[in-house]
Amino acid sequence: MKKLFCPQCKISSMYVKNERNERRLVYVDDNHNVIPKYPDESLEGFDLTEVYCLGCSWHGSPKRLTGKYH
């Protein structure tokens, strides 16, 4: 699996939130699928249309992530 990177700080570690503001650590693969960092954790109930970068203040659609690390 090739991980995509934050367009701002170029790291691959992201998280998603649910309606209770709980966080789940994720990666986004090269097909823009949101994948849990820990495979035994479910993403059910989490908003997968917006990801948040762990390294900076960027957040947005998984489709805006980049496959190129500059």
N, CA, C and O atoms as a DFTB+ gen file, in Angstrom:
280 C
 N C O
     1  1       0.847      -1.176       0.000
     2  2       0.000       0.000       0.000
     3  2       0.895       1.243       0.000
     4  3       1.768       1.386       0.856
     5  1       0.677       2.109      -0.936
     6  2       1.372       3.387      -0.990
     7  2       0.531       4.417      -0.239
     8  3      -0.655       4.584      -0.527
     9  1       1.142       5.103       0.717
    10  2       0.431       6.104       1.504
    11  2       0.551       7.472       0.845
    12  3       1.579       7.815       0.263
    13  1      -0.526       8.242       0.953
    14  2      -0.513       9.615       0.457
    15  2      -0.101      10.557       1.578
    16  3      -0.195      10.214       2.756
    17  1       0.358      11.750       1.202
    18  2       0.927      12.701       2.137
    19  2       0.110      13.981       2.230
    20  3      -0.618      14.349       1.307
    21  1       0.251      14.651       3.376
    22  2      -0.343      15.967       3.582
    23  2       0.244      16.938       2.562
    24  3       1.462      16.971       2.387
    25  1      -0.584      17.725       1.886
    26  2      -0.058      18.668       0.898
    27  2       0.724      19.822       1.539
    28  3       1.442      20.545       0.847
    29  1       0.587      19.992       2.840
    30  2       1.244      21.112       3.517
    31  2       2.564      20.698       4.171
    32  3       3.593      21.329       3.927
    33  1       2.550      19.641       5.003
    34  2       3.770      19.280       5.742
    35  2       4.402      17.966       5.290
    36  3       5.480      17.604       5.762
    37  1       3.743      17.253       4.385
    38  2       4.285      16.048       3.745
    39  2       4.460      14.843       4.665
    40  3       5.397      14.066       4.484
    41  1       3.565      14.671       5.658
    42  2       3.576      13.435       6.429
    43  2       2.332      12.625       6.069
    44  3       1.373      13.166       5.519
    45  1       2.350      11.343       6.378
    46  2       1.231      10.479       5.995
    47  2       0.271      10.178       7.148
    48  3      -0.773       9.565       6.926
    49  1       0.596      10.587       8.350
    50  2      -0.236      10.284       9.522
    51  2      -1.406      11.258       9.616
    52  3      -1.218      12.472       9.695
    53  1      -2.618      10.702       9.605
    54  2      -3.848      11.490       9.636
    55  2      -4.767      10.933      10.710
    56  3      -4.499       9.880      11.290
    57  1      -5.852      11.650      10.968
    58  2      -6.909      11.110      11.816
    59  2      -8.254      11.570      11.275
    60  3      -8.341      12.541      10.523
    61  1      -9.297      10.858      11.669
    62  2     -10.673      11.217      11.341
    63  2     -11.424      11.385      12.659
    64  3     -10.981      10.905      13.703
    65  1     -12.553      12.065      12.601
    66  2     -13.355      12.305      13.805
    67  2     -14.782      11.807      13.587
    68  3     -15.257      11.687      12.458
    69  1     -15.451      11.519      14.715
    70  2     -16.869      11.184      14.648
    71  2     -17.666      12.330      15.266
    72  3     -17.089      13.360      15.615
    73  1     -18.964      12.172      15.406
    74  2     -19.812      13.266      15.894
    75  2     -19.535      13.624      17.357
    76  3     -19.908      14.707      17.810
    77  1     -18.888      12.730      18.091
    78  2     -18.525      13.019      19.492
    79  2     -17.098      13.559      19.605
    80  3     -16.552      13.660      20.704
    81  1     -16.501      13.902      18.462
    82  2     -15.138      14.434      18.382
    83  2     -14.067      13.429      18.805
    84  3     -12.947      13.820      19.134
    85  1     -14.402      12.144      18.798
    86  2     -13.398      11.120      19.056
    87  2     -12.540      10.984      17.812
    88  3     -13.015      11.175      16.692
    89  1     -11.282      10.655      18.016
    90  2     -10.344      10.550      16.901
    91  2      -9.954       9.100      16.650
    92  3      -9.901       8.284      17.570
    93  1      -9.681       8.799      15.383
    94  2      -9.171       7.483      14.997
    95  2      -8.015       7.727      14.033
    96  3      -8.178       8.426      13.033
    97  1      -6.844       7.153      14.329
    98  2      -5.665       7.317      13.478
    99  2      -5.842       6.546      12.176
   100  3      -6.290       5.400      12.176
   101  1      -5.485       7.192      11.063
   102  2      -5.666       6.591       9.741
   103  2      -4.509       6.964       8.811
   104  3      -3.717       7.864       9.091
   105  1      -4.449       6.248       7.716
   106  2      -3.633       6.576       6.556
   107  2      -4.578       6.639       5.368
   108  3      -5.691       6.118       5.432
   109  1      -4.149       7.265       4.298
   110  2      -4.919       7.281       3.058
   111  2      -4.048       6.630       1.995
   112  3      -2.905       7.037       1.787
   113  1      -4.597       5.605       1.313
   114  2      -3.804       4.914       0.298
   115  2      -3.881       5.633      -1.046
   116  3      -4.598       6.624      -1.191
   117  1      -3.137       5.125      -2.024
   118  2      -3.051       5.791      -3.327
   119  2      -4.346       5.745      -4.128
   120  3      -4.427       6.366      -5.188
   121  1      -5.363       5.025      -3.652
   122  2      -6.691       5.056      -4.269
   123  2      -7.647       5.944      -3.474
   124  3      -8.858       5.924      -3.693
   125  1      -7.087       6.724      -2.547
   126  2      -7.833       7.654      -1.690
   127  2      -8.771       6.945      -0.721
   128  3      -9.766       7.523      -0.284
   129  1      -8.459       5.689      -0.380
   130  2      -9.222       4.967       0.632
   131  2      -8.647       5.305       2.001
   132  3      -7.429       5.338       2.176
   133  1      -9.518       5.553       2.965
   134  2      -9.095       5.832       4.333
   135  2      -8.960       4.493       5.062
   136  3      -9.922       3.733       5.167
   137  1      -7.754       4.215       5.562
   138  2      -7.418       2.934       6.183
   139  2      -7.057       3.177       7.646
   140  3      -6.242       4.055       7.930
   141  1      -7.639       2.423       8.589
   142  2      -7.255       2.618       9.993
   143  2      -5.800       2.199      10.215
   144  3      -5.339       1.209       9.647
   145  1      -5.085       2.959      11.041
   146  2      -3.699       2.617      11.359
   147  2      -3.639       1.258      12.044
   148  3      -2.739       0.463      11.774
   149  1      -4.592       0.993      12.924
   150  2      -4.672      -0.282      13.631
   151  2      -5.824      -1.083      13.029
   152  3      -6.986      -0.730      13.234
   153  1      -5.529      -2.148      12.293
   154  2      -6.552      -2.891      11.538
   155  2      -7.718      -3.418      12.368
   156  3      -8.796      -3.655      11.824
   157  1      -7.527      -3.606      13.674
   158  2      -8.615      -4.125      14.502
   159  2      -9.610      -3.033      14.911
   160  3     -10.635      -3.339      15.521
   161  1      -9.326      -1.765      14.586
   162  2     -10.243      -0.674      14.905
   163  2     -11.189      -0.413      13.735
   164  3     -10.776      -0.414      12.575
   165  1     -12.447      -0.191      14.052
   166  2     -13.464       0.084      13.038
   167  2     -13.562       1.583      12.781
   168  3     -13.361       2.395      13.683
   169  1     -13.871       1.933      11.545
   170  2     -14.101       3.333      11.200
   171  2     -15.596       3.645      11.102
   172  3     -15.981       4.716      10.633
   173  1     -16.425       2.718      11.540
   174  2     -17.869       2.917      11.499
   175  2     -18.253       4.108      12.382
   176  3     -17.835       4.198      13.536
   177  1     -19.045       5.009      11.826
   178  2     -19.486       6.191      12.546
   179  2     -18.533       7.373      12.427
   180  3     -18.827       8.455      12.935
   181  1     -17.398       7.182      11.763
   182  2     -16.435       8.262      11.578
   183  2     -16.629       8.899      10.209
   184  3     -16.966       8.218       9.241
   185  1     -16.413      10.207      10.136
   186  2     -16.558      10.954       8.886
   187  2     -15.292      10.743       8.045
   188  3     -14.228      11.268       8.374
   189  1     -15.414       9.976       6.967
   190  2     -14.273       9.657       6.112
   191  2     -14.125      10.637       4.959
   192  3     -13.260      10.458       4.102
   193  1     -14.964      11.676       4.927
   194  2     -14.876      12.678       3.862
   195  2     -13.898      13.796       4.214
   196  3     -13.557      14.620       3.365
   197  1     -13.445      13.822       5.477
   198  2     -12.472      14.837       5.896
   199  2     -11.433      14.189       6.798
   200  3     -11.765      13.526       7.780
   201  1     -10.162      14.396       6.442
   202  2      -9.050      13.891       7.254
   203  2      -8.283      15.079       7.821
   204  3      -8.260      16.163       7.238
   205  1      -7.659      14.852       8.964
   206  2      -6.905      15.882       9.670
   207  2      -5.459      15.412       9.806
   208  3      -5.206      14.267      10.182
   209  1      -4.527      16.285       9.503
   210  2      -3.105      15.958       9.580
   211  2      -2.644      16.002      11.034
   212  3      -3.026      16.896      11.790
   213  1      -1.817      15.024      11.418
   214  2      -1.251      15.014      12.765
   215  2      -0.052      15.948      12.897
   216  3       0.361      16.258      14.015
   217  1       0.509      16.397      11.792
   218  2       1.724      17.198      11.840
   219  2       1.527      18.697      11.728
   220  3       2.422      19.466      12.078
   221  1       0.369      19.122      11.244
   222  2       0.136      20.554      11.045
   223  2      -1.359      20.826      11.147
   224  3      -2.118      19.963      11.589
   225  1      -1.776      21.987      10.752
   226  2      -3.183      22.379      10.893
   227  2      -4.035      22.023       9.678
   228  3      -5.219      22.357       9.646
   229  1      -3.461      21.354       8.680
   230  2      -4.204      21.067       7.458
   231  2      -5.303      20.039       7.723
   232  3      -5.127      19.105       8.505
   233  1      -6.436      20.234       7.054
   234  2      -7.493      19.215       7.004
   235  2      -8.269      19.423       5.718
   236  3      -8.340      20.533       5.190
   237  1      -8.848      18.343       5.221
   238  2      -9.614      18.417       3.995
   239  2      -9.942      17.041       3.469
   240  3      -9.796      16.039       4.168
   241  1     -10.381      17.006       2.241
   242  2     -10.772      15.770       1.583
   243  2      -9.552      14.868       1.375
   244  3      -8.463      15.357       1.074
   245  1      -9.734      13.551       1.534
   246  2      -8.636      12.622       1.236
   247  2      -8.159      12.747      -0.215
   248  3      -7.016      12.404      -0.516
   249  1      -9.001      13.221      -1.096
   250  2      -8.627      13.370      -2.510
   251  2      -7.621      14.499      -2.726
   252  3      -7.013      14.581      -3.794
   253  1      -7.436      15.367      -1.739
   254  2      -6.481      16.471      -1.858
   255  2      -5.073      16.088      -1.407
   256  3      -4.144      16.883      -1.548
   257  1      -4.908      14.889      -0.872
   258  2      -3.577      14.438      -0.450
   259  2      -2.729      14.149      -1.686
   260  3      -3.254      13.896      -2.770
   261  1      -1.423      14.192      -1.504
   262  2      -0.516      14.005      -2.616
   263  2       0.286      12.717      -2.469
   264  3       0.577      12.269      -1.360
   265  1       0.633      12.139      -3.600
   266  2       1.459      10.929      -3.601
   267  2       2.933      11.258      -3.698
   268  3       3.777      10.365      -3.636
   269  1       3.248      12.529      -3.849
   270  2       4.644      12.949      -4.017
   271  2       5.139      13.630      -2.753
   272  3       4.508      14.538      -2.213
   273  1       6.280      13.161      -2.307
   274  2       6.927      13.760      -1.143
   275  2       8.044      14.645      -1.659
   276  3       8.997      14.149      -2.259
   277  1       7.943      15.934      -1.439
   278  2       8.949      16.888      -1.954
   279  2       9.910      17.279      -0.860
   280  3      10.824      18.070      -1.094
